[in-house]
Every structure is written in C-alpha cells, then in structure tokens.
C-alpha cells in the first residue's frame, strides 16, 4: 500500500488526474463544471476559492520550506550569493516573454492584443516542480533553483496584476498589509520565545498574514511564505522538497513531513479547479502567449542566468549551462497562473479564450523538457552530489 502511495506522489498522479478530469468535464459539460467550481461549495465559499485561496496556502508553504532549507548553510542556494543567480534569471523569465510577446504582436497581432503582454510572464509552480523532479531527479539543485525562481516569478506576477490589471471592484488596499506584518512580528516573537510547535505560528502568524493579504486584495495563497522562515530550524540542517525524513525533529521539518501527503494528494483539487478550459477557437493571442512562454521564458532565463554567472554570481553546485537552459524550458509552463492573468487581461470572450488556449498549450513544455533532458544527457540526481 505504501509503495502505491509513494508511486502516486512521485509522479504527481493526483495533479495530472485533476487536470485531465477538469479538461474532460469542462468540454463535455461546461455548465455543470462552472457551477461546481464557482458555485457554493461550503458555507458560502466556492470550490475555486477553497482550493486557490486556502489549500494552496499549504502548497506554497511546503515550497517555502525548500527555499529556507536551500538557503541554509549546506543548502543548494547557500551562500546567499548563489540565490542571486535564480533571482536574476527570474527577471529574465519576466522580461523575455514580454519582449517576445510585444515583438510577435507587432508582426502578426494588433493593438487590441497589447494588454496580454503580462500573460506569458507567469510560471506554474505546481507543474514546474513536478516536471523538474521528473527531468532532473528530486534531489537535483535545479529543483531548488526553479522553486525560488517560480515563487519570485509569481510574486512579480501579483504585482503586475495589481498595477496593470486592477480589479475596479476590488482595488488593492496596501494598508491591510500591516496585518500581514503583524503576523510576521508575532511569528518572530514566538521564535524568540523558543516555541517549537508549529501550530501557534500557523494559527497566529499565518491567519493574520492571510487576512492581511486577502483584504489587501493580493493573493492570500502566499500567506505562509512569509511565516515559514520563522519556524525553528538548526542552521546546519538542510533538505529538499517533500523529502521524507522521519528522523528529523526540527519545527520546520515536522511541518513539512506532516503536511506533504495532504499537499501531494490535494493537488488533485488544484488541477480540477484550474485546468477546466474549453477548447475554443485558436486565435492570434494563442500563439502570442504560447511563443512568449516557450521562447521568451527559456531565452530570458538562460541569458540573465548566464550574465549573473559572468558577474560572479554562480549557479548552484551541480548546475551547468545545459541545466540552466533546461530549467528555462521547464519554467515555460505558465498554465494555471497564465490562465488567471488571461482572465484579467481580456474581457472579450473570443480573445480571452484564444489567450487561455496559449496558456494551456504551454503545458507541452513538459514534453520538450523531457526530450531535451535526454538529448543533453542530464543525469537525474536521487541523492545530493556534484556534477558539472
């Protein structure tokens, strides 16, 4: 039984199953799918809200655990100098897609498509993590590199949405971020007081952080990302995302160990809630978004990552130029986040539908990444080692 569970988790079968079910349901019975996702699910909230604004809090928290561990002494992104490279690569992963989208739009598009420039800047953390583990191996430093890049990328995406695609009904209210800061302050105090149980951090710091982000009209799924770094964790220890270490007794690793199964299987809900796109007519914006993601992301990440390396900010030990290029391909999967931005960028259902198809097609980057990994001879890493 345990082997079956591990197999399902290793290949992210729950997430893939959720995506497949959503696609089939949305195209065979779009009305019932829409009703299920957006209708009342529990106590006045929708299934979509429950998944994206509550469940995903824990997914991003587990990703944050990996970042914290990777930045700790002995981790793949330590010393901090190594974190500069993925952060610069993140900028390439934003600027590259915008440049490609605008250039391509000037050739085959029209002025009405200009608002879509922000769509290909997104990276889907869940799918990028899945494909990175499959292509590189779950212990490869490229996984940590991509996670930091994807989290920073989504943070930039939230800023882009807030500034360039504001909701006229719910404008951003920065004053509420003081509540999030209060949650961080409480978590800091808990750590100073030597609290080793993670629940006070979640229930006090995490809840306040969520309320602050939600009422500021920013994505509350990131609520625990700013709380996780305060969980006690000896500096000499480091690990990897979803690493099963029952012998570790730190607060940080206890949280990871006790929530990772919930997150793994809960990703079925994530796929079900976000991947239900109807196969509408393919249009110009389909190719603007798709090429912007596949070409812009890959090239932008590779160029800025290479420049960072030349400036003296190295890649994580175990990553070379071919791994950097492949990481760019993996990051090209915008999918669910890009779908969200597409909905905010365009009001015309035809243009919006075509743009969403481009976001959906970006999932094919997984196939390119797998093939390219074989061609480049990327060796999967099941345990920490050094390769060039």
C-alpha positions in Angstrom: 0.0 0.0 0.0 2.8 2.4 1.0 4.6 1.7 -2.3 1.5 2.6 -4.2 1.1 5.8 -2.3 4.7 6.8 -2.9 4.4 6.0 -6.6 1.3 8.2 -6.9 3.1 11.0 -5.2 6.4 10.6 -7.1 4.7 11.1 -10.5 2.1 13.6 -9.2 -0.7 11.4 -10.4 -3.3 13.3 -8.3 -2.4 16.6 -10.0 -2.3 15.1 -13.5 -5.7 13.3 -12.8 -7.2 16.5 -11.7 -6.1 18.3 -14.9 -7.5 15.5 -17.1 -10.8 15.4 -15.3 -11.2 19.2 -15.5 -10.5 19.3 -19.2 -12.9 16.5 -20.0 -15.6 17.9 -17.7 -15.3 21.5 -18.9 -15.6 20.4 -22.6 -18.3 17.7 -22.2 -20.5 19.7 -19.8 -19.2 23.2 -19.4 -22.2 24.5 -17.4 -22.1 21.8 -14.8 -18.3 22.3 -14.4 -18.7 26.0 -14.0 -21.4 25.5 -11.5 -19.3 23.1 -9.5 -16.2 25.2 -9.5 -17.7 28.6 -8.9 -21.0 27.7 -7.1 -21.3 27.5 -3.3 -19.0 24.7 -2.0 -19.1 25.2 1.7 -20.5 27.9 4.0 -20.8 30.5 1.2 -17.4 29.9 -0.4 -16.8 28.4 -3.8 -14.7 25.3 -4.6 -12.3 27.5 -6.6 -11.8 29.9 -3.6 -11.3 27.0 -1.2 -8.6 25.5 -3.5 -6.8 28.6 -4.7 -7.0 30.8 -1.6 -6.9 28.2 1.2 -5.5 24.8 0.1 -2.7 26.4 -2.0 -1.5 28.2 1.2 0.0 24.9 2.2 1.4 24.1 -1.2 3.3 27.4 -1.2 4.3 26.8 2.4 5.9 23.5 1.5 7.7 25.2 -1.4 8.9 27.9 1.1 10.3 25.1 3.3 12.5 24.0 0.4 13.7 27.6 -0.2 14.5 28.1 3.5 16.4 24.8 3.7 18.2 25.5 0.4 19.3 28.9 1.7 20.6 27.4 5.0 24.3 26.5 5.3 25.0 23.4 3.3 21.9 24.0 1.1 22.0 24.3 -2.7 21.5 28.1 -2.6 23.9 28.8 0.2 25.8 31.1 0.5 23.3 33.8 -0.4 25.4 34.7 -3.3 24.1 31.7 -5.1 20.5 32.9 -4.7 21.3 36.0 -6.8 21.5 33.9 -10.0 18.0 32.4 -9.8 16.6 35.9 -8.9 18.3 37.5 -11.9 17.1 34.6 -14.0 13.6 35.4 -12.7 13.9 38.8 -14.2 14.9 37.2 -17.5 11.9 35.0 -17.2 9.6 38.1 -17.0 11.3 40.4 -19.4 12.0 37.7 -22.1 8.3 36.7 -22.5 7.2 40.4 -22.6 9.7 41.2 -25.3 8.8 38.2 -27.4 5.0 38.8 -27.0 5.3 42.5 -28.0 7.6 41.8 -30.9 5.4 39.0 -32.2 2.3 41.1 -31.8 3.9 43.9 -33.9 4.3 41.3 -36.7 1.1 39.2 -36.6 -1.1 40.9 -34.0 -2.9 44.1 -33.4 -3.2 46.9 -30.8 -6.1 45.2 -29.1 -3.9 42.3 -28.1 -1.3 44.5 -26.3 -3.0 44.1 -23.0 -2.0 40.4 -23.0 1.7 41.1 -22.5 1.6 40.1 -18.9 0.1 36.6 -19.5 3.4 34.8 -20.5 5.3 36.2 -17.5 3.7 33.5 -15.3 5.3 30.2 -14.2 3.1 27.5 -12.8 4.8 26.5 -9.6 3.0 23.2 -9.2 3.7 21.9 -12.7 7.2 23.3 -12.8 8.0 21.4 -9.6 6.5 18.2 -10.9 8.4 18.3 -14.2 11.6 19.5 -12.6 11.6 16.4 -10.3 10.8 14.1 -13.2 13.5 15.6 -15.5 16.3 16.4 -13.0 15.5 14.0 -10.2 14.1 15.0 -6.9 17.5 15.8 -5.2 18.9 17.9 -8.1 19.8 21.5 -7.2 17.9 22.7 -10.3 14.7 21.9 -8.3 15.6 24.4 -5.6 16.7 26.9 -8.3 13.4 26.6 -10.1 11.3 26.8 -6.9 12.9 30.1 -5.9 12.6 31.4 -9.5 8.9 30.3 -9.7 8.0 31.8 -6.3 9.8 35.1 -7.2 8.1 35.0 -10.6 4.7 34.6 -9.1 5.3 37.4 -6.7 6.2 39.7 -9.6 3.1 38.4 -11.4 0.9 39.5 -8.4 2.5 43.0 -8.7 1.8 43.0 -12.4 -1.9 42.1 -11.9 -2.3 44.6 -9.1 -0.8 47.5 -11.1 -1.6 46.8 -14.7 -4.8 44.6 -14.4 -6.5 46.1 -11.4 -10.0 44.9 -10.4 -12.1 48.1 -10.5 -14.5 46.5 -8.0 -11.7 45.4 -5.6 -8.7 47.7 -5.9 -5.5 47.0 -4.0 -5.6 48.3 -0.4 -1.9 48.2 0.9 -2.9 49.4 4.4 -4.1 45.8 5.1 -0.5 44.6 4.6 0.1 45.9 8.1 -1.9 43.0 9.4 0.4 40.6 7.5 3.4 42.4 9.0 1.7 41.9 12.4 1.6 38.1 11.7 5.3 38.1 10.8 6.1 40.0 14.0 4.1 37.5 16.2 6.0 34.7 14.5 9.3 36.4 15.2 8.3 36.7 18.9 7.2 33.0 19.0 10.6 32.0 17.7 12.4 34.3 20.1 10.4 32.7 23.0 11.6 29.3 21.9 8.2 28.0 20.7 8.9 24.7 18.8 5.3 23.7 18.0 4.4 24.9 14.5 0.7 25.4 15.2 1.0 28.8 17.0 2.9 30.0 14.0 0.1 28.9 11.7 -2.8 29.9 13.8 -1.5 33.3 14.9 1.0 34.4 12.3 -0.4 32.5 9.4 -4.0 33.6 9.9 -3.1 37.2 10.3 -0.9 37.1 7.2 -3.8 35.5 5.3 -6.3 38.1 6.5 -3.9 40.9 5.5 -3.3 39.6 2.0 -6.9 38.8 1.4 -8.2 42.2 2.4 -5.4 43.9 0.6 -6.8 42.1 -2.5 -3.5 40.3 -3.1 -3.3 36.5 -3.4 -3.6 35.0 0.2 -2.2 31.7 -1.0 1.2 33.3 -0.2 0.3 33.8 3.5 2.6 31.2 4.9 5.5 32.0 2.6 6.4 34.9 4.9 5.8 32.9 8.1 7.7 29.7 7.3 11.2 31.3 7.6 10.4 31.9 11.3 9.9 28.2 12.1 12.9 27.0 14.2 15.4 25.1 12.1 19.1 24.5 13.1 21.3 26.2 10.5 23.4 23.1 9.9 20.4 21.1 8.6 19.1 21.3 5.1 16.9 19.1 2.9 14.8 19.0 -0.2 11.1 19.5 -1.1 9.0 16.6 0.0 12.0 14.7 1.4 10.7 12.1 3.8 12.8 12.4 6.9 11.1 10.9 9.9 14.3 11.2 12.0 14.3 14.9 11.9 12.7 16.7 14.8 13.0 20.4 13.9 9.9 22.5 13.7 10.4 23.2 10.0 10.9 19.6 9.1 8.0 18.4 11.2 5.7 20.8 9.4 7.0 19.5 6.0 6.6 15.9 7.0 3.1 16.2 8.4 1.6 18.3 5.6 3.3 16.9 2.5 0.9 14.0 1.9 -2.1 16.3 2.3 -0.5 18.7 -0.3 0.5 15.9 -2.7 -3.0 14.4 -2.9 -4.7 17.7 -2.6 -3.2 18.8 -5.9 -6.0 16.8 -7.5 -8.3 19.6 -6.4 -5.9 22.2 -7.7 -5.9 20.6 -11.2 -9.7 20.1 -11.1 -10.3 23.7 -10.1 -7.9 25.4 -12.5 -7.5 23.4 -15.7 -11.1 23.4 -16.9 -10.5 25.2 -20.2 -12.8 24.8 -23.1 -11.2 24.0 -26.4 -12.3 27.3 -28.0 -11.2 28.5 -31.4 -7.5 29.1 -31.6 -6.6 32.6 -32.5 -3.6 35.0 -32.7 -3.3 35.5 -29.0 -2.9 31.8 -28.7 0.4 31.9 -30.4 1.4 35.2 -28.8 1.1 33.7 -25.4 2.5 30.2 -26.3 5.6 31.5 -28.1 6.1 34.2 -25.4 6.2 31.5 -22.8 8.2 28.8 -24.6 10.7 31.0 -26.3 10.7 34.1 -24.1 10.9 32.3 -20.8 13.6 29.9 -22.0 15.8 32.5 -23.6 15.3 35.2 -21.0 16.2 32.8 -18.1 19.2 31.5 -19.9 20.6 34.9 -20.8 20.1 36.6 -17.5 21.3 33.5 -15.6 24.4 33.4 -17.8 25.0 37.1 -17.2 24.6 36.6 -13.5 27.2 33.9 -13.6 29.7 36.1 -15.6 29.2 38.8 -13.0 30.3 36.4 -10.3 27.0 35.0 -9.0 27.4 31.3 -9.5 24.8 28.7 -10.3 24.1 26.2 -7.5 26.7 23.4 -7.3 25.6 20.7 -9.7 24.1 23.1 -12.3 25.9 24.0 -15.5 24.8 25.9 -18.6 22.8 23.0 -20.1 20.9 22.6 -16.8 20.2 26.3 -16.8 18.8 26.2 -20.3 16.6 23.1 -19.4 15.4 24.9 -16.3 14.2 27.7 -18.6 12.2 25.3 -20.7 10.6 23.8 -17.5 9.7 27.3 -16.3 7.9 28.0 -19.6 4.8 26.3 -18.2 2.5 29.2 -17.3 -0.8 27.2 -17.4 -2.9 27.9 -14.4 -1.3 31.2 -13.4 -1.3 32.4 -17.0 -5.0 31.4 -17.2 -5.7 33.6 -14.3 -3.8 36.6 -15.9 -5.6 36.0 -19.2 -8.9 36.3 -17.5 -7.8 39.7 -16.1 -6.2 41.0 -19.3 -9.1 40.5 -21.7 -12.8 41.0 -21.4 -13.6 39.9 -25.0 -14.5 36.2 -24.6 -13.1 35.3 -28.0 -9.7 36.9 -27.4 -9.6 35.7 -23.8 -10.5 32.1 -24.9 -7.7 32.1 -27.5 -5.2 33.5 -25.0 -6.2 30.8 -22.5 -5.5 28.2 -25.1 -2.0 29.5 -25.4 -1.6 29.2 -21.7 -3.0 25.7 -21.9 -0.6 24.7 -24.7 2.3 25.9 -22.6 2.0 22.6 -20.7 3.6 21.0 -23.7 6.9 22.5 -22.4 7.0 19.4 -20.2 7.4 17.2 -23.3 10.1 19.4 -24.7 11.9 19.4 -21.3 11.8 15.6 -21.2 13.2 15.2 -24.7 15.8 17.9 -24.2 16.9 16.3 -20.9 17.6 13.1 -22.8 19.4 14.8 -25.6 21.5 16.9 -23.2 22.4 13.8 -21.2 21.0 15.3 -17.9 21.7 12.8 -15.1 18.9 12.5 -12.6 20.1 13.0 -9.0 18.5 10.9 -6.4 21.0 12.0 -3.7 23.0 15.1 -3.3 26.1 15.0 -5.4 28.2 17.3 -7.6 28.0 17.3 -11.4 29.1 19.8 -14.0 
